[in-house]
Amino acid sequence: MIEPILDHQFHERSFGFRHGRGAHDALRVVEKKLQEGYVYVVDADLKGYFDSIPKDRLMKMIKEHISDSRVLKLIEMFLNQSILEELREWTPVAGVPQGAVLSPVLSNLYLNPLDHEMADHGVEMVRYADDFVVLCRSEFEATMALHVITEWVQAAGLTLHPSKTKIVDSRVESFAFLGYSFRGDKIYPRRESLAKMKSRIRDLTPRKRSGSLESIVTELNRVLIGWFGYIRHCRWTIFKDLDAMIRSRLRRLLLKRHRKNPRRLPRQQRWPNVYFTEVGLWSLREAHNRFAQSLTGN
């Protein structure tokens, strides 16, 4: 009931937890603005945002849009519910319950004034929930934007993370946003995301792994397709390198199972790339080629 009422007030550059919008929409705006010369980026980080939203200020904002006393009472009950932790019950003095169905729309409402204020200052802010970047044409503009953000955050009872909030010249230094890392005209997965993916591949392909190669490939494919679905905008070299890593690990696994090699062929000749294609291994590189062709209309 309340989401359409509140969502109508939200800025167009807010992409998190909204119908018809998603992370890739936000990422496309960031990529477009970088190409247009908005290369100075305010990379801001709100410290413990969901846990630190002042409840009284949030309720005041809600009452500006909703007047039904029964609905307001329900929202207050939702915000003031107790938490049971290790047999200890307590009621937080601030914040919205993370993971609850109402929290995303309320958290968007609280940051909505910041979205509009940054737009009024003529800078390009892109936000997904509490994760946002501000793209500027000059270092001076970025400095002014960070000053405005700092003042607004303090007045709103929130806190910027001091070591994670900075101004970046994206032509020479990378910045992270929604699992991607941007630097110049290049887009990569975040270091943590790539490391996690490689770790998952290693977990699925130990040398002593049991089961048929087909079953291993099926399990690998599920992981690869899911990961690529989100990270598909990255440079093709990432996918080429991961494909090579996967085939190398599968060859090690096969060599362990088939020690006898009468012709003494190298692993790459004994199990060439086409062999893994024939058993159904999903190729990240080929998937990226198809994705890139779809973008160009070919």
Disulfide bonds with the S-S distance in Angstrom:
none
